[in-house]
Structures are given as structure tokens and as C-alpha cells.
Amino acid sequence: MPAKKLPRIATARPPAARATIADVARTAGVSKATVSRFLNHRDRLLTPDIASRVEVAIAALAYVPSPMAQALKRGRSRLIGLVVADVTNPFSVAVLRGAEKACQEAGYLLMLFNLGNDSRRESEAIEALTAYQVDGFILNTLGRDAGAAADAARHGKPVVLVDRRHHDMQADFVSLDNAGAVRLGARHLVEAGYRELLFVSEPIRDVSSRMERAAAFRGFVSDAAMAQTQEANALQGSTFESAADDTAGLEQALRELRERAQQAHEQRLPGVLSSNAVVTLRVVAALARLGWRLGPDLGLVGFDETEWSPYVGPGLSTIAQPTDELGRVAAGCLIERLKGLELPPRQILLSGHLVPRGSSVATPH
């Protein structure tokens, strides 16, 4: 059977600028509406001859339709906006990966906006992503600007919050079970023999996950103290907020922790529970400057299991968060909303698990 001959039409060298739908129409000798019908797979409305001419013109001009323009015609961009507080935090990166996988599997693209821990940029992030016509938002922000998240909802866009709550914001919320994770880490330190504990966090003010972890730590210490009122070596605990530029303050807090442990009626071992990987690195660096050993001189359990955790000192004991699952669940909740699911806001809390290593072993190996 002889091969079908394509019609001969005038072709031109691709222009220096990106070809437009008007260029395709002019080259094929048809209207822009005809080209649009072809691009939207409505070939049945065109004769075979016209469809062939449009097809050849598109190939000759190397024309690529604008995904944004096509999406807007359909009323959906298939873009999801993700706002993170700090992209240098390993937690944010890991959640991003999980969300991206879930979005890709569902046919969506993820657009990232990094706040750099500047809460003043939350409204800017929402406005910028809204300008790109994103279909919805996944927010892992500081949570201090409730108006910014409310703006997204006012635009009719579904919102899912990850890790940090927004005051009075009615939206799906996906997070680690912070209270359970704190109890897991603190209990491990106590069972390993550490009795003078310090919870170290980034500045806590108005950041819900930090507030929840600090409150859970205080609750754990209070409950333990009530159960051990008759014991001379009863558990003691305190908290310290570590700012990025206050290395001296952190070192002093660690010295005071060790002094309290040594001056107790019965000498207690000092232990630290750090609230995330950023703080864990600060504590490890402070110990190096002080010349102390992880484990025998000071026990340490840190939130977030990172690639480098096994290789720092004798290995860092961590509370591993299900970061990939957090990202996937958050994206899944948003996509369900985009497909029309109408339910009251959901709260989904996932459990962490302990990864014990040498930093929480009181005796040298």
C-alpha cells in the first residue's frame, strides 16, 4: 500500500523567537481557532487535509504550546504551590521530595517558594504563587501570618498545612505526632541513665511545632518528677532557645546543664534533646568547641534522621520523622480537595521512630 503523501505547504526557517500559535496558523494557511482545535485534540472538527497542514506547520516551526495557556483554557493550571519556611532545613527538603513524587504521579507540577525563615514574606509567597494560577497550596511556613494563608483560601484555593498550624485556619493539617516523638526521645535518654535533661529548640515564639515539642518535654519532666518525689536522683529538666547567631549562649547553657548534673546530691548524667537537625548540628559544634564527648560527657538525641547522622562522633541517636510520607499525604489531601472532596478539615498525625546510636550511650565503647 503506497505511503500517504502529506500536502506540500510553504515552510520557513524557525524564527529566532519562540514560535506562536499565530505563526503556525499563518504557515498552515488556517485560522488560530483551527490550530487551537487541533492542539486540543478536536481533530474530528477538521478535515484530514487541514489537520495534516497544521501538523506539518507545527513540526516545521518546532512549535511547543504554552502549558500555562492551555491550562488556563481548561480552568486548571495543574500547578501546586509549596511554601517552605527554610529550604536549608533537611526536614523541608525531605517533605518536598515526598510531595513532589505524589504530585508527579497525579499529573501535577510543584512550584516552590522558600521563605528563608522570614515570616514577613508569607503574604508575598501566596501572592506570587497565586499569580501563576496554582490550583492549591501546601504550606510549611512559620505560621505567624495567618492572614497570608487566609488569602489563599479567599482566592478559592484549597490549602493543606504541614508541620506548622495557622491560628484559626480551617484546613487539612498533616504533621508528626510531636508529643509522642518527644516522649520517645526523652524516655530513651532516661532509660540510658541520663537524669539532668535539656531541651534545645530554635526560637519558639508562635511556631506551633516548636511550642508543641517544648510543652511535651515540660510535661514529660513534670510527670516523671511527680512519680519520683521520693528519689534523690529524680529527673530534672529545662529548656533553652538557640538562636543562629548565639553560639556563646548555647555553650553557656550546656556548661550550666553539666554543672547542675555534677552538683546534684547524687551525680546525674546530663542529656540533651534537640528539636531538629539544625539545632542538632549547633549542639554538636558546641560540644566540639568545649572538648566534650558525645555519650559519656553528654547524651544527645536529635529530631530528624539525616544522611550524616550515623557518621557524627559515635553516631547520633535520632527521632526519625516519616518525611516522605508527610509530603505524600499532604499532596494527597490537596489533590483530593481539587477533585471535589468536601469534608470537614482533617488532622493527620504520623508517628516518628527512634534510631539509637552512640550519642546516647553513657559509657565509652
N, C-alpha and C positions, 0 to 999 in steps of 0.2 A: 504494500500500500504506500503510495508516494507521500513523502512528508508534506505536511501542510505549510504553505508559503505564507509568511507574515507580510502584511501590506507594506509597501515602500512609503516611508514618510521622511520628511526632511529632518535630519539630526544635526545637532550642533555640539561644539565642544562645551563641556560643563563650564558654567560661569565660575569666576573666581569666588563669588559669594555663594552661599548655600542656595540651592535651587528651591523655588517656592511652588506652591500649587498653581499659581498663575503661569509660571514658566512651563509647567507640564501641560496645562491647558493650551497654551499658545503653540507649543511644539506638536501636540497631537491634533490641533485644529478643532478643539471642542471647548465647551464652557467649563468654568471652575466647578459648577454644580455636578457636571458629568464626572469629572475627576473625583470629586468627593464621594459620589455614588460608588465608584469603582473601589476606592480606598476603604469604604465601609461595608465591603462585601455584598453590595447590592447589584451584582453583575446581571441579575435577571432583568433589571430595568434597562439594560443596554444591549444593543445588537452585538453579535460576535465581532464584527468589523471594528466598531467603536471601542469595544473593550480591548481588542488587540492593539489598536493605535495608542491607547492610554498606557497599556502595559509596556510597549516599546519605548514610549517617551519617558516613562519613569526610569527604565533601565539606562537609557541614553544620558539622562541628566543626573543619574545617581541620586535621585530624589528620595529623601527619608522624611516621612510625615512627622510632624511635631507631636510627641506623646501628650504634651500638655493640651494642645489644641484639640486633639481627638478626645481626650478625657473630658474636657470641659463641654464638648458637644454631647457627650453621654451623661453629663451631670456628675461624674465622679473622676477624680484625678488618679485614684489608686495609689496615692501617696499617704503615708502616715508620718506625722511629726513626732520625733522623740527629743525631749528636752532633758538633759542631764546636768546635775549640779557641778560635777567635776570629772572630766573625761580622763584625767590622770589617775583617778582612783580605780584600782583593779576591779572593784565591785561594779562600777558603772560600765566598764569595758565588757565584763563578762555578761552582764544583763543585756547590753546592746547586742552581743553576738546571739544570744538566745532569741531576742525579739526579732532580729533580722532574719534568722532561719525560719521562724514561724510566718513572718510576713512574706518572705520569698515563696514559701510553699503554697501560700494562699493567693499569690499573684499580686502582691503589694510591694512597693519600694519604701524604704525607710529614709527619712531626712533627719539629720542630726543637728541639734543646736546645743553647744556647750556653754554653760553659764560661767564657768571658771570660778565657782563658789561666790558669785556676785549676785545677791538676791535682787538687786536693782534692775537686773537685765531680764527678769522673768516676763514682764509685760512685753519687752522688746522681742523676746523669743516667740511668744504667742502671735504677736502682730506679724513678724517676719514669715512664720510658717503659714499663717492664715493667708498671706499674700500669695503664697504658692498653691493655694487651694487644696491643702491637705484635707483628707477625709476625716481624720480624727487625730487625737493626741495621746501619747504615752508620756507621763510627766514623772521624772525622778529629780525633782527640784528641791531647794531648801525648804519650801513650803511656807515661807514668810509672807509672800504676796498672794493672799487668797484671791484678790481681785483679778490677777492675771489668769488663773485657772478658770475663774467665773467668766471672764471674757471669752474664753474658748467655748464654754457651754452656751453663752449667749449667741454665738455665731451658729448654733445648731450642730456643733461638732461633738461627738461623744469623747469622753475623757476617761482614761484609766490612770490611777495614781500608783506608783511603785515606791515602796520603802518609806516614803515621807507623806504624811497626811497633810491636807489643807484644811484649816479651821472651817467648819460648817460646810465643807464642799461635799455635795452628794454625788459620789462617783464610785465606780468599782475600785477596790483597793487591794493590791497584791503585795505581800511582804513576808519577810522572815518572821517566825514567831519569836520576837525579841526577848520576851520574858523567859520562855523556855530555854532559849540559847544561852542567856546569861546564867541561869541556874545550872545548866550543863557545865559551863566553863568554871564557874565558881566552885561547884561541888567537886569537880576534878581536882582543883588546887587544894581544897581542904582534905580530900582523901589522900592526896600525895604528901600531906604533912605541913602545908603552909597555913598559918593561922593569923598572920597580920596581912590583910589584903588591901590593895589599892586599885580602884577602877579609874583608868585614864581614858579620857574622851577628848575629841575636838570640842571647841566651844559649843555648849549645849543649847543655848537660848533659842527657843521657838522651833527647833528641828525635832520633829516628833520621834524619829527612830532613836536619836541620842537621848531624848528625855525618857523614852520607854526603857532603854537599857540601863540608864543611871537609876531610875526608880526601881527596876527589878533587882539591881545589885544591892541597893539600900534595903529592899525588902528581904533579900536572902540573908544579909548580915543580921538584920533585926530578928528574923525568925530563929537563926542559929544562936543568937545571944540569949533569947528567951529560953531556948532549950538547954542552954549550958550555963545557967546562972550560978551553979554551984562549982563550976570547974575553974581552976586557977588559970588554965591555958585556954580560956574561952576565945572564940573567934572575934576579931576586931576588923573593922573595915572603914575606908574613907574614899573620897573621890577627888580627882584633880582634872581640871580642864586645860588641855595643852594647846597653846597657840603655835602656829608655824614658826614665828619669829622669837619664841621664848624658850630657847634651849636651856638657859640658866635656870628658869623656873622649874622645868621638868627635872633637871638634875637635883635641885634642892628638894623637890617633892620625893624623889627616890631616896635621897640621903635620910630625910626625916622618917620615911617608911622603915628603913633598915634600923635606924636608931630606936624607934618605938619597939620594933621586934626584939632588939638586943636588950632593952631596958625593962622588958616585961618581967613580972615575978618569976615566971618560968619562960626562959628564952623561946621566942616563937620565930618561925621561918617566914620571911616576907615574900609575898607573891603579888603579881600584877595581872589584871585582866584588862586588855586593851580593846578599845571599841571598834577599830577597823584596821586595815592593813597600813594605812598612812600613819596612824598612831603607833602601831607595832614597830615600824621602822624607826620612828623617833625614839622609842624606848630602847631598842637595840643599840642605836647610835649613842644614846646617853650612857648605857652600860659600858660600851667600849671606851668612852672617854673617862669613865670612872674606874676602869680596870676591873670590873666585876665579871663573874662567870654566870652565864645563864644556867639555871638549875640549882647548883649548890649555894650561890650567893643571893640569887633572886629568881623565883619561879615566874614563868610567863606563859599565859595563854592569850592568843590574839584572835579576834574575829577575822574571818576571810582566809581561806586556803589559797595561797598563791603558788606560782611555779617555783618561786625561790624559797618557800617555807622550809623544805627539807634540808636546805644547804646552808642555813644561817646558824652558826655555832653548832650545838649538838642536835640541831633540828628544832623548829618552832612548833609547839603544840598549838593547834588552831581549832576554831569552830568553823567548819566549812558550811558556807551558805549554798543553797541549791540555785546558784545564779542563772544557769542556763534555763532551768525550769521557771524561775521567776520571770525571765524575759519572754519565754514561750507562753506562759499562762497570761501575762499581761496583754501580749499581742492577740492571743486567742480571745480574751474577753472583749477587746476592742473590735475585732473582726465580727464577733457575734452581734455586737451592737450595730455595726454597719450593715449587717444582713437583716436587721429589723427586730432583733430580740428586745423585748420590753419586760424587764423585771426590776424590782427594787435594787438599789446599789448593793453589790456583793462585797464581802470582805473575805479574802482568801489568804490564810497564813500557812506557810510551809515550814517544816522543821529543819533545823541545822543538825549536823552531827560532829562529834568530837574526833579529832585526829591527834592522838597523843604522841609526843616525841620528847627528846631530851631536855627541852627548856622547862619542863615541869617535873623533872626528876631531881629530888633534893640531894642525892648522894652522887659524887663524881663516878663516871664509868671507869 
